[in-house]
């Protein structure tokens, strides 16, 4: 039985404990009482940021800045499950966002619009306790499903129906010398394009100003239109800049004063994350995106960071998978898992999925005026995180 305090709503109220008297058979086969599990609000708990700094698997997507941007843009409620009492240091946590949608259902996602999100739980008994709490809560709260996005392959001990969607993940090791990193780039596709950007006289600017955000967003709208997808709300990017601080940079390449390519990167601990990129396709041959990636990688290396995170890629985007691999990045599998009580949950609301329904929606979007597509994006993204 779980007894949950009533002060969990609305977002950013005080933390509340969850208790259960469930038992579990450990590895020895003997029944033992599970640990007590608590729900905390990462945006209010003063232990959160210190905990992340100490945990080796904590990423940008666990950070309070990222969580606050999600909450402020889309109204998602961040919560974290832990076996640590409120009067002791935080040493484990599984963070989620509660998504409340009349269109896609009520669900727990770890985390919306985040490429990956590890459980920061190291002990098996803590994992079992949190999983038991989630299993009991999914029926009580009538969540449509719980979604996990771990970097490591493998499921959790949750005896519910599980479905998966597979992505690829690329990460570049920055520990070798910069000369070695550059030498590992594909000679014709990457090295020569970086050289061409220099010969063509492309210029580069970085920062977080409204002007650079305007350049980025104009190029983003062009790119999303090219891919027949609505753009994310501009306020999402503005909130990332506001709440993630100096770690977020907008990088723009110019051709004769005209913005031709742009990206957003975020630095967190020992990692630089490439999160968003866009370009004017008419100028792609000049190597604007190559210039931006090279400047980002060089900056990350010179700052003493350990890795450059190229992020996730849909499994059917072979061209993008090849492009990332040509930077010398290591490719791995990234599996998202959904746990539900009933039939396996499909992915019809994943804008990147290759289902016929999504393809049909893209076809419709390609024939609509850009202003209409923008409005669809404004209304839709909060439902599909």
C-alpha positions in Angstrom: 0.0 0.0 0.0 1.2 3.5 -0.8 0.0 6.5 1.2 0.8 9.6 -0.7 0.6 13.1 0.9 -1.9 15.4 -0.7 0.4 18.4 -1.1 2.0 17.1 -4.3 0.0 19.5 -6.5 0.5 22.0 -8.1 4.2 22.1 -9.2 6.9 23.5 -7.0 5.2 22.9 -3.7 6.9 21.2 -0.8 8.2 17.6 -1.0 6.0 14.8 0.1 6.9 11.2 1.2 5.5 8.0 -0.2 5.3 5.0 2.1 4.6 1.4 1.2 4.6 -1.9 3.1 5.4 -4.1 0.1 7.8 -6.9 0.4 10.3 -8.1 -2.1 12.3 -11.4 -2.6 15.9 -10.4 -2.9 18.6 -12.4 -4.6 18.6 -14.9 -1.7 14.9 -15.6 -2.2 14.0 -14.4 1.3 11.3 -11.8 1.7 12.5 -8.5 3.0 10.7 -5.2 3.5 11.4 -2.7 0.8 12.9 0.7 1.6 10.7 3.7 2.2 10.5 5.8 -1.0 10.0 9.6 -1.1 9.0 12.0 -3.8 10.9 15.3 -4.0 10.6 18.3 -6.2 14.0 18.9 -7.8 13.2 22.6 -8.3 12.7 23.1 -4.6 14.9 20.6 -2.9 18.2 22.3 -1.8 20.1 19.1 -2.1 19.5 18.6 -5.8 22.3 20.5 -7.5 24.9 19.3 -5.1 23.7 15.7 -5.6 24.1 16.1 -9.4 27.6 17.5 -9.1 28.7 14.5 -7.1 27.0 11.8 -9.2 29.1 10.6 -12.2 26.1 9.9 -14.5 24.3 13.2 -13.9 23.8 15.0 -17.2 22.5 18.3 -18.6 19.0 16.7 -18.7 19.0 16.2 -14.9 19.9 19.7 -14.2 17.6 22.1 -12.4 18.0 24.6 -15.3 16.8 22.0 -17.9 13.9 20.9 -15.6 12.8 24.5 -15.0 12.8 25.3 -18.7 10.5 22.2 -19.3 8.2 23.3 -16.5 8.0 27.0 -17.6 7.6 26.2 -21.3 5.2 23.2 -21.3 3.8 23.1 -17.7 5.4 19.7 -17.0 5.9 18.9 -13.3 9.3 17.5 -12.4 9.4 14.9 -9.6 12.1 12.6 -8.4 11.8 9.3 -6.5 14.4 8.6 -3.9 15.0 6.3 -0.8 16.8 9.2 1.0 15.0 10.8 3.9 14.6 14.6 3.9 17.0 15.0 6.7 19.9 13.2 5.1 22.0 13.9 2.0 20.5 13.0 -1.3 22.4 10.0 -2.8 20.0 8.5 -5.3 17.1 9.7 -7.5 15.0 8.7 -10.5 13.7 11.9 -12.0 10.5 12.2 -14.2 8.2 14.9 -15.5 4.4 14.4 -15.1 2.8 15.1 -18.4 -0.9 16.0 -18.2 -2.5 15.9 -21.7 -6.0 15.5 -22.8 -4.6 14.4 -26.2 -1.9 11.9 -25.4 -2.8 11.0 -21.8 -1.4 11.3 -18.4 2.1 9.8 -18.1 5.5 9.9 -16.5 8.4 10.6 -18.8 12.1 10.6 -18.0 12.5 13.1 -19.5 10.5 15.0 -22.2 12.5 16.5 -25.1 15.6 15.0 -23.5 17.9 12.7 -25.5 18.7 10.5 -22.6 18.1 10.4 -18.8 19.9 7.9 -16.6 18.5 6.7 -13.3 20.9 8.0 -10.7 20.4 4.9 -8.5 23.3 2.6 -7.8 22.1 0.0 -5.4 19.8 -2.8 -6.4 17.6 -2.5 -3.3 17.0 1.2 -4.0 16.1 0.3 -7.6 13.7 -2.4 -6.5 12.0 -0.1 -4.0 11.5 2.7 -6.5 10.3 0.2 -9.2 7.7 -1.2 -6.8 6.5 2.3 -6.0 6.1 3.1 -9.7 4.3 -0.2 -10.3 1.8 0.5 -7.6 1.4 4.2 -8.6 0.7 3.6 -12.3 -2.7 2.0 -11.6 -3.6 4.4 -8.8 -2.8 7.5 -10.8 -4.1 6.0 -14.0 -1.0 6.9 -16.0 -1.1 5.8 -19.6 2.5 4.7 -19.3 5.9 5.3 -17.7 8.7 6.1 -20.2 12.4 5.7 -19.5 15.3 6.9 -21.7 18.5 5.4 -20.3 21.8 5.4 -22.0 22.6 1.9 -20.7 20.8 -1.0 -22.4 18.5 -3.1 -20.2 15.2 -3.0 -18.5 14.1 -2.5 -14.9 12.4 -4.9 -12.6 8.9 -3.6 -13.4 6.5 -6.4 -14.2 4.4 -4.4 -16.6 3.9 -4.6 -20.4 7.0 -3.1 -22.0 7.4 -1.6 -25.5 10.5 -0.1 -27.0 11.7 2.3 -29.7 15.3 2.3 -30.8 17.6 5.3 -31.6 21.3 5.6 -32.2 23.6 7.7 -30.0 26.9 9.3 -30.8 29.6 10.6 -28.4 33.0 11.9 -29.2 35.9 11.3 -26.8 37.8 14.5 -26.2 40.7 13.0 -24.3 43.1 12.6 -27.3 45.1 15.6 -28.5 43.2 18.1 -30.7 45.4 17.2 -33.7 44.4 13.5 -33.2 40.7 14.3 -32.9 40.9 16.3 -36.2 42.9 13.6 -37.9 40.1 11.1 -37.1 37.5 13.2 -39.0 36.5 11.9 -42.4 38.9 13.5 -44.8 36.5 14.5 -47.7 33.2 14.8 -45.8 34.5 16.7 -42.7 38.1 17.9 -43.0 37.7 19.4 -46.4 34.3 21.0 -45.6 35.9 22.7 -42.6 38.6 24.0 -44.9 36.0 25.1 -47.5 34.2 27.1 -44.8 37.4 29.0 -44.2 38.1 29.6 -47.9 34.6 30.8 -48.6 35.1 33.4 -45.9 32.3 32.2 -43.5 32.3 34.1 -40.3 31.3 32.9 -36.9 29.5 34.4 -33.9 28.4 32.9 -30.6 26.5 34.1 -27.5 22.9 34.2 -26.1 21.6 37.5 -27.3 18.1 38.0 -28.7 19.6 38.8 -32.1 21.4 35.5 -32.3 18.2 33.7 -31.1 16.3 35.4 -33.9 18.9 34.2 -36.4 18.7 30.7 -35.0 14.9 30.6 -34.9 14.5 31.8 -38.5 16.8 29.1 -39.7 15.1 26.5 -37.5 11.7 27.4 -39.0 13.2 26.9 -42.5 14.7 23.5 -41.5 11.6 22.2 -39.8 9.6 23.2 -42.8 12.0 21.3 -45.0 11.5 18.2 -42.9 7.7 18.8 -42.8 7.6 19.3 -39.1 6.3 22.2 -37.0 9.0 24.2 -35.1 9.3 24.2 -31.4 8.0 27.3 -29.6 10.5 30.1 -29.5 10.0 30.5 -25.8 11.5 27.0 -25.3 14.9 28.2 -26.5 14.6 31.5 -24.6 13.8 29.6 -21.4 16.8 27.3 -22.0 19.1 30.3 -22.2 17.5 31.9 -19.2 17.5 28.9 -16.9 20.6 27.0 -18.0 22.8 30.1 -17.8 26.2 30.6 -19.4 26.4 26.9 -20.4 24.0 27.4 -23.3 25.4 29.0 -26.5 23.8 29.9 -29.8 26.4 29.5 -32.6 25.8 31.1 -36.0 27.7 30.9 -39.2 27.4 33.8 -41.7 28.1 34.1 -45.4 28.7 37.7 -46.4 26.7 38.8 -43.4 23.8 36.5 -44.0 23.0 33.8 -41.3 23.4 30.4 -43.1 23.7 27.9 -40.3 23.1 27.8 -36.5 23.2 25.5 -33.6 22.6 25.4 -29.8 25.0 23.7 -27.5 24.9 23.3 -23.8 27.9 22.6 -21.5 27.3 20.7 -18.3 30.1 19.3 -16.0 32.6 17.5 -18.3 30.3 17.3 -21.4 29.3 19.6 -24.2 25.9 18.6 -25.7 24.9 19.4 -29.3 21.1 19.8 -29.0 19.7 21.7 -32.0 21.0 22.5 -35.5 19.5 24.2 -38.5 20.6 25.8 -41.8 19.6 27.5 -45.0 19.9 24.6 -47.5 20.9 26.9 -50.3 24.2 27.5 -48.6 25.0 24.0 -47.2 27.7 23.5 -49.7 29.9 26.1 -48.0 30.2 24.1 -44.8 28.5 26.3 -42.3 27.4 23.4 -40.0 30.9 21.9 -40.3 32.4 25.2 -39.1 30.0 25.3 -36.1 30.7 21.7 -35.1 34.4 22.2 -35.4 34.4 25.4 -33.3 32.2 23.7 -30.7 34.5 20.6 -30.5 37.6 22.7 -30.3 36.2 24.9 -27.6 35.1 21.8 -25.6 38.6 20.3 -25.9 40.4 23.5 -25.0 38.1 23.8 -21.9 39.2 20.4 -20.6 35.9 18.6 -21.2 35.8 14.9 -21.5 33.3 14.3 -24.3 31.1 15.9 -27.0 27.6 14.5 -27.0 26.1 14.5 -30.6 22.7 13.3 -29.2 20.2 10.8 -30.4 19.3 10.1 -34.0 16.2 8.3 -35.3 17.1 4.8 -36.5 15.8 5.5 -40.0 17.8 8.7 -40.5 20.8 6.9 -42.0 22.2 10.1 -43.5 22.5 11.8 -40.2 23.9 8.7 -38.5 26.6 8.6 -41.1 27.3 12.3 -40.7 27.8 12.0 -37.0 30.0 8.9 -37.4 32.3 10.8 -39.7 33.3 13.1 -36.9 35.0 10.1 -35.2 32.1 9.7 -32.7 31.4 6.3 -31.1 27.9 5.0 -32.1 25.8 3.0 -29.6 22.2 1.9 -29.2 19.7 4.1 -27.3 16.5 2.3 -26.3 13.5 4.1 -24.9 11.2 1.8 -22.9 7.5 2.3 -22.1 5.8 0.4 -19.2 2.1 0.2 -19.2 -0.6 -1.9 -17.5 -2.5 -2.8 -20.7 -1.6 -3.2 -24.3 1.9 -2.0 -25.3 2.0 1.7 -25.9 2.6 2.8 -29.5 4.4 5.9 -30.6 1.9 7.7 -32.9 2.6 11.0 -31.1 6.4 10.8 -31.6 7.0 13.4 -34.3 10.2 11.5 -35.4 8.7 8.1 -35.6 8.3 6.5 -39.0 4.7 5.4 -38.7 2.3 5.8 -41.6 0.2 8.2 -39.4 3.2 10.5 -38.8 4.1 10.3 -42.5 0.6 11.3 -43.4 0.7 14.2 -40.9 4.0 15.4 -42.5 2.4 15.3 -45.9 -0.5 17.5 -44.7 1.8 19.9 -42.9 3.9 20.4 -46.1 0.9 21.9 -47.8 -0.1 24.3 -45.1 1.1 28.0 -44.8 4.1 28.4 -42.5 2.1 30.6 -40.1 -0.4 27.8 -39.6 2.3 25.2 -39.1 3.9 27.5 -36.5 0.6 27.7 -34.6 0.3 23.9 -34.7 3.7 23.6 -33.2 2.9 26.0 -30.4 -0.2 23.9 -29.5 1.2 20.5 -30.1 4.6 20.2 -28.5 3.3 20.2 -24.9 1.4 17.0 -25.7 4.2 15.1 -27.3 7.2 15.5 -25.0 
